[in-house]
Amino acid sequence: DRDETNAQVIEEFLPAISKVDGFLGYLVADVIDEPLLTFGVTVMRDLEASQASDEVAKSFVTQKDIDDDVIIEETRRWAGDLLILGVSEEAAASAATPPLDDFGAGYFVTARIYQSIPGTDPRGFVEKAQTEFLPIIEALPGFVGYLWFPTDEGFASVSLYQTEESATEATAAAKAWVA
């Protein structure tokens, strides 16, 4: 039961990962089109903190009371320096208070993994993404935040929205912008 697993993540994993020196944030989301999948993002200050968070995650997903209930077919790790961070005006105005109530339950996430053309550096897209794409999604009603980081094969982005419509609109905007 994904709801029970998510509750266990919030009750057990989130407190453990938040104790890692360098922890900046964590997001777990259901994959809408795949009822058995969840998606998690941990944001850490540096590589050392990221490696420590991996150990906490490995320990959590291999504990006995999870193994009996959950089959982990595959995990993937995309890691890179956070190069773009966008937040809504509301979130920026209250930086001392997290913008998400109730651990963000009810929010919608888009996660995109892009593959770069061989021989290109995804960091070359940062300025263009900041000046062209980020303003498009920041203007959407319900926009909460955006993360963008390079991976070995390209780059990845994660966005958070208050409504499914905003998330869907952002996906259409991303497709149009990339094209």
N, C-alpha and C positions, 0 to 999 in steps of 0.2 A: 504494500500500500504506500504509494508515493507520499500521501499526506502525512502518514506516520513517520516515514523516513525524513521528510523535510522538517517535521517537528523535532526529531532526534538531532538533526543537523543543527537547528537553532538552539536547542537546549544543551547539547554536548560539544559539538564541534566548534561553534562560534565562540563560546567562552575559552576553549583551548587555543584556538588560532589567534584570538585577540590578545593573548598573553605573550605572543612571540614579539620580541623587540623588533620594531620596524613595521608592525602591522598598521595598515592604513584603511583597509575596508574589505568587506566580503559580500558577495551577492550569490544567492542560489535561486534558480528559476526552473519552472517546469517547461519542457519542450512541448509546445502546444500540439504539433502534428504527430508527436511520438509519445504516447501516454506512459511509456516505461522509462523515458529518459529525463534526466535533470541536467542542468548546466550550472557550473559554479565558477566564480571569478574571485580570486584573492588578489588584492593590491598591497604590495609590500614596498618598503622604502628603498631597498637595494638588493643586490644578488644574494648576499649572505642571509638576509631576512627571507628571501624567496626560497632558498634552499632549506632553511629551518622550517618554513611553512609546509614544504613538501613532506618533510618527516612527520609533522603533525597529521597531515592529510593521510599519508600511508598508514599511520598507526590507527587513525579513526576508521578507515574503510576496511581494515583487516581485523577489527575486533570481532570476537565471536558473536555477540548479539546482533551485529549487522550482517555478518556472513550468513547466518541462518535465514534471514529475511530478504536479503538483497543479493542479486547476482550481478556482479560487476563484470560485464563483458569486455569493456575496454575503457581506459581513461587516456586522454591526450593532454599533453602539457604544451601550451603555447606560451612562451615567455619572452619578454622584451622590455626595453625601457619605455615607460609611459611618456609619450611625446606630445599628446594633445589631451587636455582635460577641459571639458566644457560643462558648465552647470547652469541651471536656470537662474534667473535673477532672484527668485525666491530663495533658492538654496544658497546662492552667493551672499545674500543679505543676512543670512543666519548661519554663518559658518560654524559658530560655536554649538549650534543645535542641529543634529542630523535632520535633513528634510523629510525623512521617511518615518512615518509612524508605524508602530506594530511590525518592525523589521521590514517595512516596504511591502507587506502582503497586499496583493491586489494590483501591483504595478506590472507593467509589461516591459520585457527586455527584447532588444534585437541584438543578435551577435552575428558578426560577419567575419569570415576568414577569406582574405584575398591572396591570390598567388601573383607575385610580380613576374614580369618578363625576365627571363634569365639574364644575369649580368647587370641588372639595375638595382639601385639601393632604395628601399622603400622610404628611407629618411628624406629622399628627394621630393616626396609628395607632401611632406608636413606643411610647408607654407601654403601650398595650393589648397589642401584640405582645410586648413584654418581659415583662409580668406574666402574660399568659395563654398565648401560643403557645410562646415560647421554653422555658419549663419542661416543656412536653409533649414537645418533641423532644429536649431535653437528657436526659430520663429514659429515652429509648430505648436499649437495649443497642447498642453500636457507634457511638453518636454521637461525632463528632470536633469539628465546628465549624459555625458559622452566620454568614453575613454578610447584611445587609439594607441596601438603600440606595434613595433615591427616584430616579425617572427623570422625564422630562418628562410622561409619560402616567400615572404611578402609582408603582410601586416594583418592585424585583427582589430576589430572595433566592437565595442559594447555600448549600447545606448539604453537609457531607462526612460519610460513614459508613464503617464498617469492613465492612459486609455489605450485599448487595443487599436482603435482607429488611428491614433497618433503614431503608434509603432508601425502599423501597416503603411501609413502615408510616408513615414521615414524610409521604409524599405523601397517604396516606389521612387522616392527622391534619390536614394543611393544608387539604384539601378540606372536612373536617368543620368545622374552625375558621372558615374563611372563610364557609361557608354559615351 
